[in-house]
Amino acid sequence: MKSHKLSILLVSGLAIAAAAACGTDDSGNSGNTGDKAGAAAGSAGPVSISVNCEPPKTNKAERATFEEDLAAFQKLNPNIKISKVTDAFPCYDPRTFEPKLASGELETVFYVNFPNVGRLIESGQAADITPYVNEIKTFKDYNSSIDLFKKDGKVYGLPTDGYGMGLVYNKEVFTKAGLDPNNPPKTWADVQAAAKKIAGLGPGYVGYGEYSGNNVGGWHFTASIYGRGGSVITDDGKKAAFNTPEGKAVLENLHQMRWVDNSMGSQLYIDWPALMKAMAGGKMGMMLGAPDVLISLRNDFGGKFENYAITAQPEAKALFNGGAGYMINPKATPEQIKAGLKWIEYKFLTPGKGQFDYVRAKGANLTVGQPYPDLYGADTPSGQAVNELRKANANIDASQFAGWVEGSKGIPPKAEPGPYAQEIYKILDTPMSAVLTRKDANIDQLLSDAESKVNSLLASKG
């Protein structure tokens, strides 16, 4: 559920190539995998592919970098034509992704968040890229994040971003409320107390914000129950596992802050941008989030970057391990697969290029120094190169992330709940929404109803 890449001004000498990348091909095709140029295996002409997840026009800096990289990539690879580029914000939105997936209209190279990886592999909706991965120079240096994209010894995609959850907070709001921004909450009792003080600042102030719909409510329920030591499904993936004291504690905590402490306000944050916009507005104190939330608050929502910090998730016994990557449309020809992987490698996986071009990012006054993406083993050549570039060009205060880095050490990561995570999240939206909209919400009944629905879902999947 994240936003992501770096950007700067478009180099004028490459502008024509970038413009060609963002349009249609000469025959008027849209750039999907069925393009004649891409389908013509072994032809002398260029291989045509389409890609998605270009930053939106509202994010001028990152969009400019994306377009610069498109142009530079095609100059380096004249036989690859990126004939269509689709922008999106956020890059994964079930309201648009699912219809395109069902109709087979996804781009040749498409963005996928971790919860969807397993089900796309299971359903045959992602190409097997195993024969081609050794052509990617950094592939051997991946950390365990690559394992999510593997099944039965085959590889079906490449991670390009990863994260663990934490507690994002507004240092300026903390100071106004008489709280110490250098000593953020370490327990959920601390969060409740801090939220009450922040809400007490006056109209418009919200101590703690949380999601309640469009799958992100269930997503944050999952992150919260993981932190308390619970699970969403059993280890064998066949039954729900959240109707437990840990699951109840998640909802009771929210009910307490919403209805007893009155520290959460009355507005519902139904989708991902809604809560981010509220947090960027400067009157919200805290929310659960990953480290990249700080960058998105700045780049996508106009927040004052220096006002935010992230610390470890309170009392966490396990950290929700999320992220995103790219897969290839199964309709793609071998030539298109190789071309798509070259683009992913250039844009997302090469130290000093694309998202790892920290010299460019620093020159464009974009943030450099945040401890992610974390894709490579620390002792590998790629991992060392990325870290050296990151340190050499850092332009942010490392203390904004230090609480999260130090506080999260030793906490085991926990993967999202199986290949049907999005469907489970949709079911779990209901109890999250209910405790935030109904003072008399019956938490035991809400968990029981959701449990029955998840059990039925999993049974139907076999």
Secondary structure by P-SEA (a helix, b strand, c coil): cccccccccccccaaaaaaaaacccccccccccccccccccccccbbbbbbcccccccaaaaaaaaaaaaaaaaaacccccccbbbbbccccccccaaaaaaacccccbbbbcccaaaaaaaacccccccccccccccccccccccccccccccccccccbbbbbbbbbbaaaaaaaccccccccccaaaaaaaaaaaaacccccccbbbbcccaaaaaaaaaaaaaaccccccccccccccccaaaaaaaaaaaaaccccccccccccccaaaaaaaaacccccbbbbccaaaaaaccccccccccccccccccccccccccccccccccccaaaaaaaaaaaaaccccccccccaaaaaaaaccccccccccccccccaaaaaaaaaaaaccccccccaaaaaaaaccbbbbcccccaaaaaaaaaaaaaaaaaccccccaaaaaaaaaaaaaaaaaaac
